[in-house]
Amino acid sequence: MRWLGAVLAIAGNTWRDAIRSKVLYALLFFALLLIATSATLATLSYVERERILQDVSLGAIRFFGAAIAIFVGVGLVHREVDRRTIFTILSKPVDRSAFIAGKYVGLVATLWALLAVMAGCFVAASLLAGAPLASGHAIALMLIAVELAVVVAFATLFSSFSTPFLAGCYSLGIYLVGHLTRDLYAIGKTSASPAAREFTLWVKRLLPDLEAFNRTIEAVHGLPIPPAEVGWSLAMGVAWIVGFLLVAVMTFERRDFR
Amino acid sequence: MERDTIIRVSGLVKDFRPGFGLRKKRVLHGIDFEVKRGELFGFIGPNGAGKTTTMKILMGLIRATQGEARILGHDVRETAFREHIGFAPESPYFYDFLTGAEILDFYARLCAVPRARRAERVREVLAWVGLAHAADMRLRTYSKGMLQRIGIAQAIVHDPSVVFLDEPMSGLDPVGRKEIRDLVVKLNSEGKTIFMNTHILADVETVCDRVAIIVQGRIAYQGELGGALPAGERAFDVTFSALSPELAEQAEARFEAVLSGRGDRITLRIADKHLSELVQGALTHGAAIEEIVPVGVGLEALFLDAVSGKLRGDAR
């Protein structure tokens, strides 16, 4: 109970700190602007205007959501060390694991609140444009929420031992490669080189497959999304989050705060 | 009866690697000291001596390379016992978007102070450090002295029995220093054991019971501040008025006293074994005694001796 109490206290404080970030509001503004103007973009096409609107909007939500997750996430732990606020926190009966978990939960809660704002804007734009809305859209948005939670988990890991700049580089790298692991694996399988096949196999095994959380095409085109696949994506997302956070805690436990 | 040992440090060693691939540098060379229950203990040393490193090991912020540090019988690497200790770091920074009451509520939650008790405890502590009027002000509007006081407030919000203060008077003006010094004495008088890191000797001399002096990662001295000299070697400065110059000269010669004087006031520094004889003699000859001040070993002298290497672990 004490551990949970500390996590919730730190999460609440992280929320209050994160919602003051100007970068966060700038990115949110551009995301909302892109969603709002996607209706105008859609008018440039003679066909499938509603689908273009929803495709651009969901893409904007994913891109800006990940950008906020990385921008804010990479400084999550480092800022506390740099400002020395961590001294007063860790000198209290607070486990380092509770600190990492609290920071993580606080930022994920912030991101999910922003996601709710962006999703609201997406729904409003779709209704105004007369674009259909179905359960596929809700599933796509839910999986974006899980993807953002995974992105925050690896950003937190890098933030637990690195500077914001390096953590940002690592996180961006993982995010980009994470969206390409399927393609890399497919290319590797067709390669004549055993080394290339082995390499792409290990990339697939070691890095999160972030495309598993991308159901935009199915949602926009009204295609069915098998519940088993959604369940698998959720389970994989939770496993990656737990894995990244465990490594973050193990790294953080060994750190000296000089 | 000997008081309980609250803090016990033995053979503490800490190595730091200054950078990737560089050789390790030893900053603590096996230090030992103890702090007893209810003491106000001063941990002093020049800059870079290892004071803050020791404090951070005690707070679990850095890990010792070798040796042992225990507080209230617990290894400092444990977490749960920290509900019994408080820590105010040097030049504390807090979340400046919070108010004084909000920051204390946050720390009280971290220490699992029950929800029903929290608001009341926050009010009590704010009043205790003299910040009741600033409870709803954002910390970004606080002065340095107020931040130092909120630093002490967060250290005691959960009512710990041991309080660690890292340079609590650092960077404050004389008024701020006195306010913090008074708070430290008040804390100690309420029965809390205080461990204070500082390099301001005057403050240590005023408030501390015992000190340890650390120089280049080694304890050069630890002992009590009062009575630093054994009986028979103590001296007193006795100030007389209306003591005739002839009598003063006699006293100087007979008791090997050190004479200094200004106007009709004369001060003699005299060994304790001659004190009563001199005082009686002076009174018989019509002199008046203005004051008698015991001469201890000044902390500054002790500190300078420690830094220059004349002292090495002389625990008295």
Boltz contact constraints between the chains, C-beta under 6 A:
constraints:
  - contact:
      token1: [A, 2]
      token2: [B, 112]
      max_distance: 6.0
  - contact:
      token1: [A, 5]
      token2: [B, 112]
      max_distance: 6.0
  - contact:
      token1: [A, 6]
      token2: [B, 110]
      max_distance: 6.0
  - contact:
      token1: [A, 9]
      token2: [B, 109]
      max_distance: 6.0
  - contact:
      token1: [A, 9]
      token2: [B, 110]
      max_distance: 6.0
  - contact:
      token1: [A, 13]
      token2: [B, 106]
      max_distance: 6.0
  - contact:
      token1: [A, 20]
      token2: [B, 97]
      max_distance: 6.0
  - contact:
      token1: [A, 83]
      token2: [B, 93]
      max_distance: 6.0
  - contact:
      token1: [A, 84]
      token2: [B, 93]
      max_distance: 6.0
  - contact:
      token1: [A, 87]
      token2: [B, 89]
      max_distance: 6.0
  - contact:
      token1: [A, 90]
      token2: [B, 61]
      max_distance: 6.0
  - contact:
      token1: [A, 91]
      token2: [B, 59]
      max_distance: 6.0
  - contact:
      token1: [A, 91]
      token2: [B, 87]
      max_distance: 6.0
  - contact:
      token1: [A, 92]
      token2: [B, 82]
      max_distance: 6.0
  - contact:
      token1: [A, 92]
      token2: [B, 110]
      max_distance: 6.0
  - contact:
      token1: [A, 92]
      token2: [B, 111]
      max_distance: 6.0
  - contact:
      token1: [A, 93]
      token2: [B, 79]
      max_distance: 6.0
  - contact:
      token1: [A, 93]
      token2: [B, 80]
      max_distance: 6.0
  - contact:
      token1: [A, 93]
      token2: [B, 82]
      max_distance: 6.0
  - contact:
      token1: [A, 93]
      token2: [B, 83]
      max_distance: 6.0
  - contact:
      token1: [A, 94]
      token2: [B, 110]
      max_distance: 6.0
  - contact:
      token1: [A, 95]
      token2: [B, 79]
      max_distance: 6.0
  - contact:
      token1: [A, 256]
      token2: [B, 62]
      max_distance: 6.0
  - contact:
      token1: [A, 257]
      token2: [B, 61]
      max_distance: 6.0
